[in-house]
Amino acid sequence: MYEINAHNINEIRFNCCETNFTFLNEEFNSLTIPEQSKHQHLIKKFNIPNSILNFYHSRVKYSIKNYGLSKFQNQFNFIHADTLFDPFSIIINGAFWDKINLCHILTNFENETYSLNGKKVKSLETLKPIFKEYSNGFKKGFYEFEKNKIEPYLNTFSDKQDFFKLVFQFITGKKLFGKTWYTVKGLSMNMDREINIHSGFELGLLFGNLYKAWSIIFSNNSNFTMIFEEQTEIRKTQPNKSQKPELDEALISFKSPEIIKKLHKEMKGYFQNKEAELERAFQGEQLAESLLFPHHQNKFVEVFKRLKYNGYLLSTPKEIENWICSNFYYQYKKGKKKEVREFNTSTVHDILTKDKGEPQKKERICTTEWLPYKGYLTRLREAEKEQL
């Protein structure tokens, strides 16, 4: 039995090679996708530019740096340990699991008690129904990626470059797509901590899409090189290549460390026993485990709208939206119904950029003197004064 504990989770996290958990396979004895579409096959076959590979590996680099990467690097003398760990190196039921997301889910199960079909989740074996659903979703996401995610945005005048740009936008979460390569997504459950089996399918669907998008990028890497270099600001023409900006810059940026301390003091009461993780999130780190805000999403998002228009938050509304949706869940409550839900990207966008969906005055949180609420007209008058 493969128990869910810190040792086994780290074994998965620091796994350096493709590993097939065959003891969990029930129906799938082989991969659900063609061998020639596997990332490792394509990376070996083609000379993939560093601008693409750095972005591909950055997902893992974000999440393992807090789990002893430096110690691991020094111990085994790996100069580029951060590119040693492939995102998709775990195979269960014929489908590739993103190791960071799998560790995120298992860490939740290690720290809290959850159940599936009435049984407590204590080992990987108890998650077999989830793995089965994930495999079905992964296969559908992989084979229907172009049909469902790209073709709806193409027209009769679109060419191959338009296709490639849309694939890139899907990976990076730009413009049309809310998810990004840094998304950490969990399984949904009710307030009794019973896991929704179908959420395994939805999770597989997302990562099947992401896996296929990267297969397309690797297979057509010459068409993506310039896009990645331009969008990530990594240019071959830079005179000093050692000064290239790294991809793991802060995911959110505040005006000063003092603002982070003040905000953490105001917010930590909503995240009991997770105060340290909350501080790391405010410092711009990608969390391995998303945090639960125990109230409605609009209360949480409105605080960051206030931070933005008071000049304490330097990130763009889109960056703030991505950061919130990637690092937090919220508790939905209506009548007797209670659920843990992901933040809705459209709702977050509307609260941040429009006077829409904000909580009423009595429902606001963090109502402190240094973070005043300002209505639309007040903000408009202040903007007009600045222009004079």
C-alpha positions, 0 to 999 in steps of 0.5 A: 500500500502506498501511504499518503505521507510526507516521505512518499509525497517528496518521493514523487516531488523529486522524482527525476524520471518517468515513473509508471504507478502500475499497481494502480492501473485497472483498465489502462495497461498502456498510454492513452496517447501515442508514444511519439507525442510524449514530451520526453520523446519530442525533447530528445527528437528535436533541438528545443530552444532554451526559451521554450524549455525554461518556460516548460520547466519553470512550473516545477522550479516554482514549486520545488524551490521551497522543498530543499532544491538547493540542498538537493542540487548541492548534494548531487552536484547538479548544476541545472537541477531546476531543469532536471525535474519534468512536470509530467513524469508520473503515469497512472492508469495510462495518463500523465499526471503533473507532479506538482498538482499531484503533490498539491492534492496529496498534501491536502490529504495528508494534512486533513481528513477527506473521504471518497465513497465513504472511505477515508483517503489514506493511500493512493489505492483509495484514490483509484476512482479518481485516477480512473476519471482523470485518465478519461478526462486526460484522454479527452482533453488531449485528443480534443484540444484543437477542436474545443480550445483552438478552432473556435477562435479561428476563422476562414482568414486564419493561418498557421501562425494564428493557430500557434499564437492561440496555443501559446496563449492557452499555455500562458493564460493570455487574453482568451484563456483564464488558466496558465501554466502555473495553475495549481488545481485541486479536486472539489469536495463538499463541506463534509470533505467528501470528494467529488469523483467527477472532479477527477475527470475535470482535472484530467481534462485540463491537464490533457489540454495542457499536455497536448499544447506542449506536444504541439509546441515541441513538435513545431518548436521553430514556429514558437521560438520567437513567440516565447522569446518576445513574450517572456522578454528573453532575447538572443540579441541581449549583449549579456546573456547572463543578465537574462530575466528569470521566469520565476519573478514574483507572481504578485508585487506590492509597493513595499515589504511594509505593506505585505506585513500590514496586509498579513496582519489583517488577513492571517486570522482568516487562514488559521494554521496557514499564516506562513503560507499566506505570507509566502503567497503575498511575497509572490511565491507559487504555493504548492497547496492552495489556501481556503478563504472561509467566506465569499470570494467577493470579500477577498477580492475587494481587498485587493481592489482597494490595495490597487487603487490606493497605490499599494499593489503594483501588479496589473488587474490580470496578474492579480486575477491569475494570482488569486485564482492560482493560490486560493479557494473560497467557501461558498454558502447558500442556505444549507448548501456549503461547498469549497469552490475555486475563484471564478475568473469572470467574477474576480475580473469584474470586481477588480476592473468594474464597480460590480460584485463588491460586498456591501459596506458591512460585509467588507473585511480589512476595514483599517485606516491605512486601506480606505474604501473609495467609491467610483466618484471619489477615485474619478475626482482623485484621478482628475486632480492628478492630471491638473 
